[in-house]
Each structure stands twice: as C-alpha cells, then as structure tokens.
Amino acid sequence: MALLLFAAARLEAGTGREEVRGRTVAEVIDAARRRHGASFGAVLDRSRVWLNGQPAPADQHLTDGDEVAVLPPVSGGATRR
C-alpha cells in the first residue's frame, strides 16, 4: 500500500512516500507509527488521514492500488503587529 506523507509527517519519516502493508487504514498508520517512532507518532496524532483523496475512517478496508495520505495541519502566514 502506498503511504503518502506531507509536511511534518514527511520530515519526521525522512520520506514522502513508502510502501506499508495493511488491510485497513488503521493497520497502515499503525505500521508507519511503529516504523518511524514517537516523534512521527506525535505528528500522526494531529493529522488527518485520507484514502485516495478523500477523508477515510480508520476501519476502511484497502484494495490494491489505494493510497493512504497523512496530512498534518499547516499553519498560515504570520500576522503583523
């Protein structure tokens, strides 16, 4: 299964794309959490997870060719004081 990582998730994992085995979205995310450790896990805790470009529940079953994406929150620009 292709796992796409963006922003802080990409930085913590050291890659923007990797293959991760899992039958559900949760299994893929859990495998990535084990692979990349606590700092990556902290990013996951704040992130949205999408499947094939749509928000995905953790129990969503996966099929060949699916892409799971981790989308951490992104802050806007600075405000002027």
N, C-alpha and C positions, 0 to 999 in steps of 0.2 A: 504494500500500500504506500502511495506517495504521501509524505508528510511535508507540507509547505510551512516554512517558518518566516515570520516577518518581524521587523523592528527589534525589540528587546529579546524576543524569543530566538531570533536569528543570531544575535550577538552572543547570547548565553550558550547556544548549541554549537556555534562556530560554523554553521552551515545554513543555507536557506532551503535545502531540500534533501530528504533522505528517505530511504525505504524502511518501513516499520511494519512488522506483522501484527495483525489483529483482525478479529471478526466483527468488532464493533468500534465505534468512535472511541469509547472509553478505553478499550484494550490498546488501541494505538497510542492514545495520550498517556496512559499508564506506562507503556513500554518506553516511550520517549522520556518520561519523568525519571524512570529508573536509569536510563542510559546517560542522561545529562546532569543529574544531581539536584541538590537543594536549590541553588540559585535559579536554575531553569524552572524548577517546580514552583518557585515563588512567582515567576512570570506567568506560568500557566494559571495560577490561582486568580490572576487579574484579567485573564484573556478570554476572548470569545473563540469558539471553535466552529468552523464552518465545514460543510461537506459539499464539494462540487459547486461552490459559490453561493451556498445557502446556509443559514443557521442550522445547526444539527443537534439533536438531543444525544446524550451520551450513549443511550441504548440503541442507536441507529445501527442496523447491520450494514456491512460493507460488501461490495462486489468488486471484482477485478476492474481496474482502471479508475477507481474512485480516488479522489484527492481530498485529504483532510488538511485544513489550514488553521494555524494558530495565529490569531490577530490580537496582539496586545493593544491596550489603549494607547492612543497617540495624543500628545498634548498639542495645544495650539501655540500661536506665537506669544511673545511677551507683551504685557500691557505697559503703556507709558505712564509714568507717574509725574 
